[in-house]
Amino acid sequence: MKVTDFKRKKQRCQKISMLTCYDYPSAKIAAQSTLDCVLVGDSVAMTVHGFETTVMATIDMMCLHTAAVARGAQPLLVVSDLPFLSYQASRSITIHNVQRLMQAGAQAIKLEGGDDTTCQTISYLVKAGIAIIGHIGLTPQAVHQLGGYTIQGKSEPHAQRLLEQAQALEHAGCCALVLECIPATLAHTITQALTIPTIGIGAGNHTDGQVLVWHDMLGMQDDFKPKFLKQFAHSKSFTLQAINQYAQAVRNASFPAAEHTY
């Protein structure tokens, strides 16, 4: 998939499948799948590095993981997140950070927010030749300001503001828009109002696509189970079983056996 395929898929009513990805082995597996694209999300700070929020993601962290994913993900489209406060200080710093992610292997950049300043930044980046994906609703980088991971757009004024932000982001040049943790009816309204595709996470089934976190979707951890999550596998249980079988085989000296010995 290419960036130019986003609008084409929406026009043809073809759903877009996106999954986060943070390392080379996972990217190699994803590349053999029927996924459309992978997102090197700043959620890597939580799922891989063990931090409590995505605020702890840095540009160095994002470049490291983007490069690893890009080496294994071809022919999938690789999208990478601009992390916390990496695009607010100045345009020169923003461009430098985007350059680093693109040179690490990202083909499109995702950033959070829909205020006027963010839209101006996006417009500037698009004019510089960068493919940008927007992100509104629950924006995890603003988790402290939002008061936690809560549903957004529940009141009429807030819903209207999100609709206006979505339209402004399309006008600024975004090629797609992530809608996170908003009511399904609002996500449907926004999706119908835009010509660019919407990609939902906790936004119902009327968006143009879906994104989930790799570890959540595969059931690699069982301490995070929001309503919107469906675990398509139970990787933690069978991985733990395999580890225990290995440990037991070492203890009882059944491994290595003759067929594993030179």
C-alpha positions in Angstrom: 0.0 0.0 0.0 1.1 3.5 -0.8 0.0 6.8 0.8 -1.9 7.6 -2.4 -4.0 4.5 -1.8 -5.7 5.9 1.3 -8.2 8.0 -0.6 -8.6 5.3 -3.3 -9.6 2.8 -0.7 -12.2 5.1 0.8 -13.7 5.8 -2.6 -13.9 2.1 -3.3 -15.4 1.4 0.2 -12.4 -0.8 1.0 -11.6 -1.0 4.8 -8.0 -0.1 5.8 -6.3 -2.4 8.3 -3.5 -0.9 10.4 -1.6 -2.5 13.3 1.2 -1.1 15.5 4.6 -2.6 15.1 7.8 -1.9 17.0 10.6 -4.3 16.0 12.2 -6.2 13.1 10.9 -9.7 13.8 7.3 -8.4 14.2 7.6 -6.4 11.0 8.8 -9.5 9.1 5.6 -11.3 10.2 3.4 -8.4 9.4 5.0 -8.2 5.9 3.7 -11.7 5.2 0.2 -10.8 6.3 -2.7 -9.1 4.5 -2.4 -5.9 6.5 -2.4 -2.6 4.7 0.1 -0.7 6.9 1.9 -0.7 10.2 2.2 2.2 12.7 5.4 2.6 14.7 3.3 4.2 17.5 4.6 6.2 20.5 2.7 3.5 22.4 6.1 1.7 22.2 7.0 3.6 25.3 4.3 1.7 27.2 4.1 -1.7 25.5 7.8 -2.2 25.0 9.6 0.1 27.4 7.2 -0.3 30.3 6.4 3.4 30.9 2.9 4.4 32.1 2.2 6.9 29.3 3.3 7.7 25.8 4.7 11.0 27.2 7.9 9.1 27.8 8.5 8.4 24.1 11.4 10.4 22.6 12.5 11.1 19.1 15.5 8.9 19.6 13.3 6.0 20.7 10.9 6.5 17.8 13.8 6.6 15.2 15.3 3.4 16.6 12.1 1.5 16.4 11.1 3.0 13.0 14.4 1.9 11.5 13.9 -1.7 12.8 10.4 -1.9 11.5 11.2 -0.4 8.1 14.0 -3.0 7.6 11.4 -5.8 7.9 8.1 -4.4 6.8 8.4 -4.1 3.0 6.1 -3.9 1.1 3.8 -2.5 3.9 3.4 1.2 4.3 5.3 2.4 7.4 3.8 5.2 9.5 5.6 6.7 12.4 4.5 8.9 15.3 5.9 12.2 16.2 6.4 11.9 20.0 5.5 14.2 22.8 6.6 17.9 22.3 8.6 17.0 19.2 6.6 19.3 17.0 5.7 22.3 19.2 8.9 24.1 19.9 9.6 25.5 16.4 9.2 24.7 12.7 13.0 24.0 12.4 12.9 21.5 15.2 9.8 19.9 13.8 11.3 19.6 10.3 14.5 18.1 11.8 12.5 15.5 13.8 10.4 14.6 10.7 13.5 14.3 8.7 15.0 11.9 11.2 11.9 9.7 11.1 11.7 9.7 7.3 15.3 8.8 7.0 14.8 6.0 9.5 12.2 4.6 7.1 8.9 6.2 7.8 6.8 6.9 4.7 4.1 8.9 6.5 4.1 10.7 9.8 1.2 10.8 12.4 0.8 13.6 14.9 -1.8 14.4 17.5 -4.1 17.4 17.8 -6.5 19.5 15.8 -6.1 23.0 17.1 -5.1 25.9 14.8 -1.4 25.7 15.6 -1.3 22.0 14.8 -3.1 22.5 11.6 -0.6 25.2 10.6 2.2 22.8 11.4 0.6 20.1 9.3 0.0 22.5 6.4 3.7 23.4 6.5 4.8 19.8 6.5 2.5 18.8 3.7 3.9 21.7 1.6 7.3 20.3 2.3 6.3 17.0 0.7 5.5 15.0 3.9 2.5 12.7 4.1 0.7 13.4 7.3 -1.9 11.4 9.3 -3.9 13.4 11.9 -5.2 12.1 15.2 -8.0 13.5 17.3 -10.4 12.3 20.0 -8.5 10.8 22.8 -4.9 12.0 22.2 -2.7 10.0 24.6 0.1 12.6 24.7 -2.4 14.9 26.4 -3.6 12.3 28.9 -2.8 14.4 31.9 -4.6 17.4 30.5 -7.6 15.2 29.6 -7.7 13.7 33.1 -7.0 10.2 32.0 -8.0 7.8 29.2 -11.6 8.8 28.8 -14.1 8.9 26.0 -14.1 12.1 24.1 -16.8 14.0 22.2 -19.7 12.8 24.4 -21.3 16.3 24.7 -22.8 18.1 21.8 -20.3 21.1 21.9 -17.3 18.8 22.2 -18.6 16.6 19.3 -19.0 19.7 17.2 -15.5 20.8 18.0 -14.1 17.4 17.0 -16.0 17.5 13.7 -14.6 21.0 13.0 -11.1 19.8 13.9 -11.4 16.9 11.5 -12.5 19.2 8.7 -9.6 21.6 9.5 -7.1 18.7 9.4 -8.4 17.6 6.0 -8.1 21.1 4.8 -4.5 21.3 6.2 -3.6 18.4 4.0 -3.8 15.2 6.1 -4.1 12.0 4.0 -5.9 10.2 6.7 -7.2 10.7 10.3 -7.1 8.5 13.4 -10.2 8.8 15.6 -9.6 7.4 19.1 -12.2 6.7 21.8 -15.1 8.7 20.6 -18.8 7.6 20.2 -19.5 5.5 17.1 -22.2 8.0 16.0 -19.8 10.9 16.0 -17.1 8.8 14.2 -19.7 8.0 11.6 -20.6 11.7 11.2 -16.9 12.7 10.8 -16.3 9.8 8.4 -19.2 10.9 6.2 -18.0 14.6 6.3 -14.5 13.9 5.0 -13.0 12.8 1.7 -9.9 11.4 3.5 -10.3 8.0 5.3 -10.8 7.7 9.0 -9.0 5.0 11.0 -10.7 4.2 14.3 -9.6 2.8 17.6 -12.5 2.6 20.0 -14.6 4.5 17.5 -17.0 1.9 16.2 -17.4 0.2 12.9 -18.3 3.1 10.6 -14.8 4.4 10.2 -12.9 3.7 7.0 -10.4 1.5 8.8 -9.2 0.2 12.2 -5.9 0.2 14.1 -5.0 -1.8 17.2 -1.8 -2.2 19.3 0.2 -5.3 18.4 0.5 -6.6 21.9 -3.1 -6.0 22.7 -4.5 -7.6 19.6 -2.4 -10.7 20.1 -3.3 -11.1 23.7 0.4 -10.7 24.9 -0.7 -9.0 28.1 -3.8 -9.4 30.1 -3.8 -6.3 32.3 -5.3 -4.0 29.6 -8.8 -4.8 28.4 -10.7 -1.8 27.3 -14.1 -2.3 25.8 -12.9 -1.6 22.2 -10.2 -4.3 22.3 -10.7 -7.8 20.7 -7.9 -10.2 21.3 -7.5 -12.3 18.2 -5.0 -14.7 19.9 -3.9 -15.5 23.4 -0.2 -15.3 22.9 0.7 -14.8 26.5 -0.7 -18.2 27.5 0.9 -20.3 24.8 4.2 -18.4 25.0 4.3 -19.0 28.8 3.6 -22.7 28.2 6.4 -23.0 25.7 8.9 -21.2 28.1 7.9 -23.5 30.9 8.3 -26.6 28.7 11.8 -25.4 27.7 12.7 -24.8 31.4 11.5 -28.3 32.4 13.3 -29.9 29.5 16.6 -28.3 30.6 16.0 -29.4 34.2 15.3 -33.0 33.3 18.1 -33.1 30.7 15.7 -34.1 27.9 17.1 -31.1 26.0 19.3 -31.0 24.1 18.7 -34.5 22.7 20.8 -36.4 20.2 19.2 -34.6 17.3 20.3 -31.2 18.7 23.9 -32.2 19.3 26.9 -31.9 16.9 
